[in-house]
Structures are given as structure tokens and as C-alpha cells.
């Protein structure tokens, strides 16, 4: 299926190379400015447009080597541009690492799954079939699992590992920051989980199948490279530790980190630097 494009809006100025100017005895340098595209991608599975933010290096061009891509997912109640607010250094990291960073809007409370309760929530399909096809078609990318990674915070941390574990042929690496990796213990915490999973009393199987921890109980022939990071004061710490222990018992190589911090932007806004260092 050919991907659909609605609009591409350059937000920052693209300067292809370093420009040096001399005025009288004053010399100054204008450095390349990273580029931000806002794109609307039509999702056939959800029958709606999905806004995505694409961060490109200032030196982006289609004549050189293709670029690796990081799909970066936001948290609950967030949107496509939330990451840029929490981690304003992302455009510079895209430039330094010569990579594309794609931040899709996952809705207010989708948990990045395909819901069988709400037909407008098909974000697993969007992130595995529709969006990568769009990005690989319109951008100069490494269209293979070794050139494609996925990461996210909180709800997006869950989505990143959930999608990568189910689709290791698409994503070579996956990272979770402060991720809700097991949804089952949080039936009373709301986060609109019932809207996408159904009532746990009658739809409990949905809650199990949507949890990363449950996925790890099922035999998997292939795993992506995994990184899990969580603050020591985060309310998701216990489920992160449980997933770490499951991976350890199964002998699945992975990176696991706990550092001082809570469930907030101050934590993942800095941790994303470590994730990108680990990715490339």
C-alpha cells in the first residue's frame, strides 16, 4: 500500500552547510539549523489523519548514506510535540547522530495498541504498517530493522517494548523510559485504560495481552535489543523490575538501569540522551 501524505510544514529554517561571513573586522559563523517537519499521515486502519513531528539533521540530503530512524513515543495525555518540550535538545541530537527522529501522535490515552473496544485506536497497526511505509517512502532512510528503533516514555515506553517485542522483524532496538510495562496492576489508576481495554471484569484477556510483562511469558523466537530505564521514585518501578527479572531468567540480553528520579519530564528529558547514545 502506498503511503498517504497530507502536508509537510518546515518549522525551522534549513541551512545546508556552514556559512561564514566577514563584515569589516568582525568574523562570525552561522551553524546549520536542525529541521522540524510537521506531517499529517492518513491512517487507513483508523480512518483519520495522524499528526507526526519529524526531526531531521540540518545536513540532511538524499545523495549520501541513508539515515537511521528513531520512532519516539509520548506519554499518556501527551501529543506529537510533547517530546520537544521535555527534551528541547532532540534536534541537536538528530544532527549530532545523523539520524531522523519521528514523534507520532498516539492519542490522549491509546497506549499504542490495537483496541478491540474502540475502532479508532489502531496504533500498533499504524506504527508497524502505515507510518514506517510513509517515512521510508518520503525520506532517505535505512529501511531495515537494523536502521529502525523505537522508544518512549511512560505510556510510550509501554508502546515501544510492546510493539518491538511483537514485531522484531521491523525494529532492531527498543527502549522504555519510566514505562508502564504491566497494565494489570493498575486497574484502579484510571489513565483511561478501560476505554481501550474494556472492563477488567469481563475483558481481562485484553489486559493480559496488552501488557509487556505478559508477552514475555510467551515463547519468542527473536528479540530486539532492549533497554529499560526507570527512576527509583517512579510508581512504575516495581513492574519495570519484574520485566527485568523475567528477561534475566530467560537469558535475554538487555540493558537495565535505575537512577534517582521520579515519573516526570526532569527525568526522561535527560535520560533520552543516554538512550540515543545506546542506540547509535
ZIDA-V153233 format. One record per residue. N is the residue number from 1. OMEGA is omega in whole degrees, -180 to 180 (NA if undefined). Layout:
N:OMEGA / N:OMEGA
This chain:
1:179 / 2:-179 / 3:-178 / 4:175 / 5:178 / 6:-179 / 7:171 / 8:-178 / 9:174 / 10:-178 / 11:177 / 12:-177 / 13:177 / 14:175 / 15:-168 / 16:179 / 17:-179 / 18:180 / 19:178 / 20:-179 / 21:-180 / 22:177 / 23:-175 / 24:-179 / 25:-177 / 26:178 / 27:178 / 28:-178 / 29:173 / 30:-176 / 31:179 / 32:180 / 33:178 / 34:-174 / 35:175 / 36:174 / 37:169 / 38:-177 / 39:174 / 40:-178 / 41:179 / 42:178 / 43:178 / 44:-177 / 45:-179 / 46:180 / 47:177 / 48:176 / 49:178 / 50:179 / 51:179 / 52:174 / 53:180 / 54:178 / 55:-180 / 56:172 / 57:177 / 58:-178 / 59:-180 / 60:175 / 61:-175 / 62:-177 / 63:-179 / 64:179 / 65:178 / 66:-173 / 67:170 / 68:-176 / 69:172 / 70:173 / 71:-171 / 72:-171 / 73:-179 / 74:-180 / 75:180 / 76:-179 / 77:180 / 78:179 / 79:-172 / 80:-177 / 81:-177 / 82:-177 / 83:-179 / 84:176 / 85:-177 / 86:-178 / 87:-177 / 88:179 / 89:-176 / 90:178 / 91:178 / 92:178 / 93:176 / 94:178 / 95:-177 / 96:-176 / 97:-179 / 98:-176 / 99:171 / 100:174 / 101:-177 / 102:-178 / 103:-180 / 104:172 / 105:-179 / 106:-178 / 107:-177 / 108:-169 / 109:-173 / 110:-172 / 111:174 / 112:178 / 113:167 / 114:-177 / 115:171 / 116:176 / 117:-178 / 118:-176 / 119:177 / 120:180 / 121:179 / 122:-173 / 123:172 / 124:177 / 125:-180 / 126:-175 / 127:-179 / 128:-178 / 129:-170 / 130:-176 / 131:177 / 132:178 / 133:178 / 134:-177 / 135:-179 / 136:180 / 137:-173 / 138:-180 / 139:-177 / 140:-170 / 141:169 / 142:-172 / 143:180 / 144:-174 / 145:180 / 146:178 / 147:-175 / 148:179 / 149:179 / 150:-179 / 151:179 / 152:179 / 153:175 / 154:176 / 155:179 / 156:174 / 157:174 / 158:-178 / 159:-178 / 160:-179 / 161:179 / 162:-178 / 163:-178 / 164:178 / 165:180 / 166:-176 / 167:-179 / 168:177 / 169:-179 / 170:-174 / 171:-179 / 172:-180 / 173:178 / 174:-179 / 175:177 / 176:174 / 177:179 / 178:-172 / 179:171 / 180:-168 / 181:173 / 182:-176 / 183:-173 / 184:-180 / 185:-171 / 186:-180 / 187:-176 / 188:-178 / 189:178 / 190:-173 / 191:177 / 192:-179 / 193:-180 / 194:-179 / 195:-178 / 196:-178 / 197:-176 / 198:180 / 199:-177 / 200:179 / 201:-178 / 202:-177 / 203:-175 / 204:-180 / 205:177 / 206:-179 / 207:179 / 208:-174 / 209:-179 / 210:-176 / 211:179 / 212:-179 / 213:179 / 214:179 / 215:-178 / 216:175 / 217:-180 / 218:179 / 219:-179 / 220:-178 / 221:-176 / 222:175 / 223:169 / 224:170 / 225:-171 / 226:172 / 227:179 / 228:-178 / 229:-179 / 230:178 / 231:-178 / 232:177 / 233:-178 / 234:179 / 235:175 / 236:-174 / 237:-175 / 238:180 / 239:175 / 240:178 / 241:179 / 242:179 / 243:177 / 244:-179 / 245:177 / 246:179 / 247:-180 / 248:180 / 249:-180 / 250:180 / 251:180 / 252:179 / 253:178 / 254:176 / 255:179 / 256:-177 / 257:168 / 258:179 / 259:179 / 260:179 / 261:-179 / 262:-178 / 263:-176 / 264:-177 / 265:179 / 266:-179 / 267:-175 / 268:176 / 269:176 / 270:-177 / 271:-179 / 272:176 / 273:179 / 274:180 / 275:-179 / 276:173 / 277:-179 / 278:-178 / 279:-176 / 280:NA
